[in-house]
Amino acid sequence: MRQSGINQQLWRAFLIQAGLISVIAVLSIYAARYVLSDVLIERALTEEASHYRDLYSVDPSVSRPNTYNLTGYLYPVDDIPEYMFSLDNGYHHIQRDNGLTTLVYI
């Protein structure tokens, strides 16, 4: 009888460990997502904006950033999308018509 008690305890310990490892793995994925999107991407946008302002202060004819992932606007010169006029300074997550979320830094 004692042997089955030990087996049962080992099985229970295994299940508890597997459950804890699963929970920690899921939490780690969410933590990595937060670090990537909310910290690194926002930092990259801030640095891109600062870099552009530095270039613009030296040469006002420098072209605006326009890549697949980044579009820069200069107010009041450029045609700024209508949805941006109501936004305050800072970061904004905008839900677009195509279902994608756009990160906007003003």
GICOR-V246942 format. One record per pair of residues at least 24 apart in sequence whose C-alpha atoms are under 7 Angstrom apart, sorted by the first residue. I is the first residue (numbers start at 1). GAP is how many residues later the second one is. D is the distance in Angstrom with one decimal. If there is no record, write none. Layout:
# GICOR-V246942
i=I gap=GAP d=D
i=I gap=GAP d=D
This chain:
# GICOR-V246942
i=45 gap=60 d=7.0
